[in-house]
Amino acid sequence: MRPMKLAAALLCLTATLGPEGAQRRYPVGAPHAGLPVPGATWAPYHADPEHPLNRVFRRAFLAELAPAVVGAALPSEAPNEPLAARWMLQWRDGTAADARLYGGDGRQLPRERFDEGEAAALAADLAALTDADVSALRARPALAVLFQHDLLRLVQRLADDGEDLALVPALLAAARRCALPREALLALPDALSSAASTLDSAAARAYLTRDNEFREVLRRSTRLFDASRTLLWSRLYLAHPAGLDATASLVDAARAGEAIEVPIGTRALLVQGIVAVDELGAPCATALVADLRLQTLANRAGLSAENPTTSRDGVDFSMLQLEREGLREQVDPIRPGEHGELVEGAREGHHARSAYRIVNDDDQDLFRDYGTLKHTTYRAQCTLCHRTTETPEPELGGFPVLRKHAEPRLAETGRERTTLAEQQLSAWLARVAAR
């Protein structure tokens, strides 16, 4: 291997390393880039990897299974094929040979069901959580919120699929145990603001300047942004390159159904955060951002393998996801020592990684949250809805929020979407309780 190629490979590798040097995801350029590495250590909620909190997480968010469909965008599918006009829409049925490990410390929940032994092991791990464990978790409010969120997401998935319903009462009971008072939930800091200044990410920079450059836009709540399915609030911001007034005019024209052409340089910022459930069982939108995506119309040069954008036809994305373990390292006074022992306080030379992971265009995932077990790349998944070619509305530049039927309008208070999310989650909780 040439020195330059070796250096690039090492750079890719170190991007996936945790503070102890354990590679958790395959690096950029690898055949399975972004997917979890079998045998990696995932310890999001406690420094001891075998703590019941971590075991519960791994049983839900790591699963070896065969995808229902496999995308042609994967390098293993057509590594030498020219870029086809509908490349992001090309699929084949998955087979047993496509089975591998999916999930990890990210947004996608691959688990759909458990076999008998897996269900028994999860129930045992939930039962193993002591009052002391729960008290220690509640003492770190952000982690308590995330653990509750993971439990409720699993409840939603199992209830939605009608699978393993016998596990639901234990999952709900554990979620209630780690619930916090509403005042504690409202006092949670915005972890992304403190992390964004250290991230080399266009999305992070846009987040820090959103109040000066963007206008918040309300729209119809599709299933991808409905808190009864995601347990998240979602806020969307739009920025016209000519400034705030031009953004308002563009949104008004789109709502009225007028003919518009989105200019190059237009950006959209999607922010999604955790809706927790407080001690009284009421939903509460927190400041904890779980997912951030910046979309930019970079050019209208057309579809080409040489077009450097995410969509290959002018639409670019920059994405961040909250990682539980990175957040734990910032708030947890317990850290692993040199020989695996647990010690108090930060060790000399120990540097906690960011709480947010930069997601690369060609990172792979199992996009179950979008309807089925689809194995593809983030590039292909984003391009399904955001592109300028092979679409009936190329003039919108890949911004579906500006379709008339999306009913876009400017936010007035900034609380509309978080209030709606709380209402949606409340309705879901009522349905679960009625089962």
N, C-alpha and C positions, 0 to 999 in steps of 0.2 A: 504494500500500500504506500502511495506517495505521502510525503510528510504533510502536505496541505490537506489531503483527504483524511489522514489519520487525525490531524488536529480538529477537523470538522466533526469527525465521528466522536471524538472525545467530548467535544462541546455539546453534541446532541445527547450523549450519555449523561453528562453531569447535570443536564437540565431536568432529568428525571430522578436524580438522587435525593434522598432524604438526608437529614443532618448526620445520620450514622452511616451513610454511604450505601444503603440498601436500595437497589433499583426496584421501583414499584410498577412502573409502566415502561413499555417498550419505547425507545427513543424515536425522534424524528428520523425518517428514512428507513426504518426497520419495516419488514413486511406487515407487522401487526402494530404499527405505531399508535400509541395512546392506550392500547389495551393493557390490562393488568398482567404482570409477570407472575406465572405460577410459582408458589412458594414464597412470594414476597411477604414482608411483615406489614400488616395494617393495624395500627393501634390508635384510632382516632379519639377515644374517650378516656384512656388511662395509659400511663407509661408502661404498665405490665401488659404485654400483648395478650396474655391468657386471662385477663380480667373478664368477668362476665359481660361487662358493658361492651367490650371489644368483640367478644364472641357473638353477642346478639347482632352487632353491626355486620360482622362478616357473613353470618348466616343469611342476612337479608340482602346485602349489597355486593356480594360476590357469589356468582353462580356459574357452574360449568354446564352449558346447554348448547343445543343446536339452534341457530336462528331459523325463523320461518322463511325469510327471504334474504338474499345476499346481493349487494349492490355491485353493478359493473364498475363503479368508481374505485373499487378497491384495487390496489396494485397487483394483487394475486389473480385478479380476474382477467384483466386485459392490459398487461404492462406495456405492450408494444403497439396497441391500437391507436389510430388517430382519434382526436376528440370528436365524438359524434354529436349531432345537433341536439339530441335528447339524452345526453350521457347520464344526467342525474336521475332519469326515469327508467333506466334499464335495470332489470332485476332478473334473478332466477330463484327458483325454490331452493331453500336450504336442505341439506341432507345430513345424515349422521356424521359424515366426514368433515362437516363444517363446525362441529362442536369444539368449543374452547372456553376459556375462562373469561367472563365479562364482569363489568362493574368496577368496584373500587371506590375510593374516596372522591366522589363526584356527584353529579346530579342524577344520572340515569340509574333507575332501580330495575335490574334485570329479572329479579325473582317474580315468578307467576304462581308457583305452587311448591309444596314440599312433599317428598315421599315420607313414608311412615317414620323412618329413622330420623330424618331431618326435622320433622315436626316435633318428635319427642325431645330431640337435642335442644331445639329452640325453646320449648316449654321449660326444660330443665334450667337453661341459662337464665330465663326470665325469673324463675323461682329462686335462683341463686343470688339475685340482687338483694343485698341486705339493706336495712334501714341506714346503716352507716354509709354504704355505697351511694344511696340516693341522697343523703344529706351532703356528702362530699360533692356530688354532681350539682346539686342545687346551689352550692356555695360558689360555683362557677357558672353564672346564669346563662351565658351564651351557649355553653356546652349542654346545659340542661334543655335549653330550647331546641337545639339541634337533635339531641337524642329523642326528645318527644316527637319532633317532626319526623324522624326516621320511623318511629313506631307507628305513627298515624298514617304515613304514606304506605306502609305495609298493610295496615288495616284497609285502607282505601283500595289497594290493589287486590287483596284477597276477596274483599266484599264485592268488588266490581266483577271479578271473574267467578265468584261463587265457589272459591277453592279454600280448603283448610279453615272453614268458618269456626271450627272448634278452638282455633288459636286466637280468635279475635278478642274474647273476654280478657285473656291474660295480657294481650298487647295493650288493650285499652286501660287495664288496671295499672300497668307499668307507666303508661303515658300520664295518667292522673297522679301517680306518685311523684313524678318529677315536675309537675306543674308549679308555676311561681305566681306570687301575687301580681295583680295587674300593674301596680306601681313599679315593681321590679322589671317587668317586661317593657314598660314604657321608658325606663331609664337605661336600657341597653344602648351602648355606644354604637356608632356607625363604624364597624370594623374596616369597611372598604375605604373610607376617607383617610384613615391613618395608614393604610397599606398602599394606596394608589400612588403616592408620591415616589415610592421606591420601585414601582413596576414599569418596565419598558413596554408600555402598552398604550395604543391609541385610545382604547376604551377607558382606561384608567384616567388618562389626561382629560378626556371629554367629561367624565363623571365629575372631576374636580371643578370644571368650569361650566357645568350644566346650567346653573342659575343665570349666568351672563350670556350664554350663547344659544340656549335652547328654550323652546316653549313646550309645556306639557300638552299633550293631545289625548283627548278621551275618544274611545271608539267602542263599537259593539264588542261584548265579551265573548269571544269564541272559546271552544273547549280547551284550547292550548293555554288560555289565560283566565280560566275559571277556577277560583280557589277551591271549589268543591271537588276538583280533580287534582289540582297541583299543590294545594295547601300553601300557596304563595300569593302575595299581592304583586301586581305588575303595573308599572308606570312607564309610559312611552313619551319620549321627548323628541321634538323635531327641530332641525336648524337649517334654514335657508342660507345659502352663502351670502346673500345680500343683507342679512340681519333679521332682527326680531319682528319688525313690522312686515317684512316680506314673508316670513313664516306664517304670520297670522293671515295674510292675504291668500296665501297658497291653501291653507286649511279651509278658509271660508269658501274659496272657489271650488275646492274638491267636494265639500259638503253640498254645495248648490248644484253639483253635477255639471259644472262648466268644463270646457275643454282646457286642460292644463298640460304643460310639459315640464316635468321636474328637471331643474338645471343640474349640471355637473357640480359636484361639491356639496349637494344636499346630504344631510346626515340624520340618522335616527338612533336614539339611545334607548334600549329596553333595559329596565332595572326591575329585578324580581327579588322579593324578600320574604322572610318567614312570617307566616301568621301562626302564632302560638295559641294555646288554650290555657287560660289562667286557672287559678285554684278553684274558682267557682264554676268552671266549665264553659266560660265565655271566650270566644275568639278575640285575639288582640294582635293587631298588626305591629310588628317590631321593626326596629331600624336595621336588623341583621340582613344584609344583602347576600343572596345566595348565587345569583347569576347576573351577569352584565354583558350586553352585546351592543357593539357599535356597528351600524351599517352606514356605508358611504357610497354614493354614486360617483365613482372615480373617473369613468370614461364611457364613451359610447362607440368604442372601436369595433364592436362586434365580437362574436364567438371565435376564440382562437386559443390554441395551446400556449401561444406566446403572450396572451393577455394576462398580466400578473395579478389580476384580481381573484377573489374567492370564487366567483361565479364563472370565471373565464370569459365573461362578456360585459364587464364593467362594474359589477357590484362587489364591494369589498366588505369583509367582516373582521372585527377584532373582538375576542371573547375572553371572559374571565369566569371562573367558577370557584366558589368557596370550598376550601378543603378543611375538613374538621380537625385533622391532626395538626395542620399548621396553626389553626386557631388555638388548639389546646396548648401548644408549645408557648404561646404568648401569655396564657393565663394560668397555666398549671405550675405550681411550685415543686412538683415531683418530676424528676427527669431520670432517664437511665444513666447509670455510671459506666465507667470504662469496661467493667466486666459483667454488665447486664444487671447489676444491683440497682435498686431505686434509691436516689439520694435527694436531699432537700436542696432547692435553689439551683440556679444555673451554674453549670460547670465552666471553668475557664476554657475558652476556645470553642464552646458550644454556641452555634448560631442558629436560632430558630428560622425556618424558612417562612416565606410569606404565607398568609392564610388564604391567598388566592392563587389559583393555577391559571397560567396562560394556556388557552386551548388553541392548538395549531390547526390550520385549515384541513390538513390531511390526517389529523388524529382520528382514530376510529372509535366507534362505540356501538352499543346495542340500543337502538332508539325505541325502546318499548313505550316510553311515555307518549309517543306520537301515534300509537295505535296498534302496533304489532312488533314482533321480535325482528327488527330490521338491522342487519349488520352492514354499515356503510361508513363513510367519512363525514366529518362535520361539513366539509366543503359541499358534498352532494346534498346533505340534509338541508343546509341553509338555502341552497340554490333551488330546491323544489319550489319554494314560495317567493324567492327574491332573485329575479333575473330580468334581463332586458330583451332576450331573444326567446323564440318559441313560447310567446305569451301573447294573449290578445290585447294587452295594454302596455306596449313598450314605452309609451310616453310617460308612464308613471315611474320608470327607472327602477323597478323592483321594490316599490313602497306600496304594498297592498292596503295599508292604512288609509291611503288617499283615494281608494275606490268609494264611490258614492254610497254603496250599500253598507260600508263600514261605519257610516255616520260620524265622520271625524269632526271634532269641535275642540276648541281650546278649553283647558281646565280653568276653573275660576278660583278654587280654594286650595288645590293641591291635596285635598283629603278625599276626593271623590273615589279614587280607585282603592284606597286602603279601606274606606268604609264599605264599599261594595264587596271587597274580599272577605271582610269580617261577616257580612250578611250571607255570603255564599257558603262560607265554612260553617256558619251556624245552622244553615239548612241541611248541610251534609251530616253534621253531628246528630241532628234530630232524626234523620233517616236511619243512621246507624243504631241509635238508641231504640228505634221502633222495631228493629229486626227481632 
